[in-house]
Amino acid sequence: MKKKYTKVSDKVKLICYKRMNGSAKVMDFYLVHPKWGREYAFTRRYTRGTYDLVKHGIPVKDLMMTKKKDKMIMCLVKYMGIMIPYFLNEIEWMAA
């Protein structure tokens, strides 16, 4: 079975930024390509483990092969697996 994320370029990274507005603690995730800049991907609830994994950027292919005991990291991996086909259709540089 061919994986969905094999079409994604090796240069595309997922990076997050914390946004602490009062009681709302969330992270904004962006897809970043060194040549074409960044594109907003989604927002998720803040967790320390997820933030530590993604704060400096992690290649999408490496993220999809991540296996951890942390439930929120695995929820992020599962969510990215669902969203990758959408990103490939909507963001033209995602597969470049």
N, C-alpha and C positions, 0 to 999 in steps of 0.2 A: 504494500500500500504506500503510495507516494504521499509524503508529508506536505501540508499546506504551506509551510514556511520555507520550502526549498527555493521558491521563486524570489524570495526577499534578498536584496543585495547585502553583501557582507559589511558594507560601510554604514548601513542604517542602524542607529542606536536608539534605545529608549532611555529617556532621562526624565527625572521628576524634580519639581520644586515644591517646597512646603508653602502652604497658605494657611496661616493661623489667624482667623478672623473671629475673635471672641470664643464662642463655644464650638464653632465649626472648624474642625481640624481635618483638612483635606490636603491631598497632593494633586497637582496638575501634571499630567504626563504628556511629553512631547516626543515625536519621532524626529530625529536629527540626522541629517546627511551633511558631511563636511563641505560639499560643493554647493548644494541647493538650500541650505538653511534648515529651519525647523518648522514643524507643522503640529498644531495642537491635536492630541489624540483623545484623551478622556480625563476625567477626574475620579479619584477614588478616595476612600477614607484613609486617614493617616495611620500607619503602623510602623513601628521602629524597624522591624526586620525588612520590610519592603523598601523603606526609605534608604536603609544602609546598602541594600543590593543595587538600587537603581540611581542613587544620587549623583554619581559621577558618570553615568551612562553605561549601558550594557548592550552589546550587539543583540539584535532581536533573535538571531539564530541561537546564540548562547542562552538567552533567556528561555527559549522554547525547549531547550534540552536540560534545564535546571530541575533538579529533584531535591527538595528539602523537606524537613519535617514540619516546618512552619506552615500552618494552614493558609494564612493570608498570601504568602508567596505563591503557593500552589493555586490559589484562586486567581491571582494575577496571571499566572501562566495559562490557566484554562481560559480566562477572559481574552487574553491576547490571541489564543488559538481560534476563538470565535471571531475576533475582529480583523485578523489578517486578511481574509478574502475581501472584506470591505475596504481596507486601506489600499490593497493592490488595485482595486477598481477606481478609487477616488483620488489617490495621490500618484501622479504620473511618474515621479522619480523613485518611488518605493522599490520597483524591480530593476531600476537602472544600475 
